[in-house]
């Protein structure tokens, strides 16, 4: 099953739940990340160690927005054909994850 957000819910994806905020990040990240239940070992990986305001979910099926530190981008341009597109960002440390898996330092948030 393809779990990319650009795939329709009819085909096992979550495209219809994309809700891009003014900052360019998806406001429904938890819905998209729940699709990773079979690929992600622990929901702890979704909480930044520097984020004291978030607690990991007990499991991915119970994942909520309050269990995620990172901002996720979705949409038609966020796929393997656009390797340098931003996939996720840590608002605490400013780290940016690109579609190709590379990580770089970006601007930090004022959280």
C-alpha positions as a Python dict, from the first residue, in 0.01 Angstrom:
ca = {
    (1, 'X'): (0, 0, 0),
    (2, 'X'): (132, 345, -92),
    (3, 'X'): (107, 577, 209),
    (4, 'X'): (204, 907, 50),
    (5, 'X'): (-42, 1190, 116),
    (6, 'X'): (-74, 1252, -259),
    (7, 'X'): (-255, 918, -286),
    (8, 'X'): (-633, 922, -250),
    (9, 'X'): (-796, 765, 54),
    (10, 'X'): (-966, 530, -194),
    (11, 'X'): (-620, 386, -268),
    (12, 'X'): (-495, 379, 93),
    (13, 'X'): (-351, 731, 110),
    (14, 'X'): (-462, 1050, 281),
    (15, 'X'): (-475, 1313, 6),
    (16, 'X'): (-826, 1430, 94),
    (17, 'X'): (-705, 1521, 443),
    (18, 'X'): (-431, 1760, 326),
    (19, 'X'): (-484, 2091, 504),
    (20, 'X'): (-198, 2326, 422),
    (21, 'X'): (-162, 2615, 668),
    (22, 'X'): (-35, 2966, 594),
    (23, 'X'): (314, 2848, 694),
    (24, 'X'): (310, 2583, 417),
    (25, 'X'): (292, 2287, 655),
    (26, 'X'): (4, 2041, 678),
    (27, 'X'): (-226, 2090, 977),
    (28, 'X'): (-336, 1724, 965),
    (29, 'X'): (8, 1566, 1006),
    (30, 'X'): (-122, 1311, 1259),
    (31, 'X'): (-369, 1171, 1004),
    (32, 'X'): (-94, 1125, 746),
    (33, 'X'): (155, 980, 994),
    (34, 'X'): (-93, 719, 1121),
    (35, 'X'): (-49, 550, 782),
    (36, 'X'): (308, 471, 885),
    (37, 'X'): (193, 236, 1164),
    (38, 'X'): (352, -61, 990),
    (39, 'X'): (678, 116, 903),
    (40, 'X'): (756, 326, 1210),
    (41, 'X'): (875, 135, 1515),
    (42, 'X'): (771, 384, 1780),
    (43, 'X'): (572, 706, 1803),
    (44, 'X'): (852, 845, 2024),
    (45, 'X'): (1040, 934, 1705),
    (46, 'X'): (774, 1197, 1633),
    (47, 'X'): (853, 1402, 1946),
    (48, 'X'): (1167, 1616, 1948),
    (49, 'X'): (1380, 1548, 2261),
    (50, 'X'): (1388, 1925, 2316),
    (51, 'X'): (1009, 1961, 2315),
    (52, 'X'): (885, 1950, 2676),
    (53, 'X'): (530, 2041, 2566),
    (54, 'X'): (466, 1717, 2372),
    (55, 'X'): (436, 1357, 2489),
    (56, 'X'): (466, 1053, 2261),
    (57, 'X'): (149, 861, 2179),
    (58, 'X'): (117, 514, 2329),
    (59, 'X'): (93, 376, 1975),
    (60, 'X'): (51, 511, 1623),
    (61, 'X'): (-319, 428, 1610),
    (62, 'X'): (-382, 677, 1894),
    (63, 'X'): (-155, 945, 1745),
    (64, 'X'): (-288, 1302, 1775),
    (65, 'X'): (-142, 1642, 1683),
    (66, 'X'): (-38, 1684, 2047),
    (67, 'X'): (197, 1385, 2005),
    (68, 'X'): (400, 1538, 1721),
    (69, 'X'): (671, 1804, 1743),
    (70, 'X'): (757, 1817, 1376),
    (71, 'X'): (581, 2009, 1100),
    (72, 'X'): (498, 1799, 793),
    (73, 'X'): (456, 1921, 436),
    (74, 'X'): (226, 1744, 192),
    (75, 'X'): (102, 1814, -156),
    (76, 'X'): (167, 1743, -519),
    (77, 'X'): (528, 1871, -518),
    (78, 'X'): (633, 1677, -207),
    (79, 'X'): (744, 1350, -368),
    (80, 'X'): (1053, 1167, -489),
    (81, 'X'): (1063, 1366, -815),
    (82, 'X'): (1139, 1684, -614),
    (83, 'X'): (1427, 1561, -399),
    (84, 'X'): (1511, 1902, -251),
    (85, 'X'): (1153, 1980, -146),
    (86, 'X'): (1104, 2022, 231),
    (87, 'X'): (923, 1723, 383),
    (88, 'X'): (936, 1811, 754),
    (89, 'X'): (1081, 2068, 993),
    (90, 'X'): (1163, 2078, 1362),
    (91, 'X'): (1035, 2416, 1483),
    (92, 'X'): (1249, 2391, 1797),
    (93, 'X'): (1590, 2328, 1644),
    (94, 'X'): (1521, 2449, 1290),
    (95, 'X'): (1630, 2122, 1130),
    (96, 'X'): (1480, 2064, 784),
    (97, 'X'): (1427, 1717, 635),
    (98, 'X'): (1418, 1709, 257),
    (99, 'X'): (1241, 1449, 43),
    (100, 'X'): (1578, 1292, -48),
    (101, 'X'): (1648, 1225, 321),
    (102, 'X'): (1905, 1500, 364),
    (103, 'X'): (1888, 1716, 677),
    (104, 'X'): (2005, 2074, 709),
    (105, 'X'): (1989, 2356, 961),
    (106, 'X'): (1710, 2601, 892),
    (107, 'X'): (1577, 2895, 1094),
    (108, 'X'): (1467, 2823, 1451),
    (109, 'X'): (1119, 2908, 1571),
    (110, 'X'): (1040, 3147, 1852),
    (111, 'X'): (848, 2875, 2042),
}
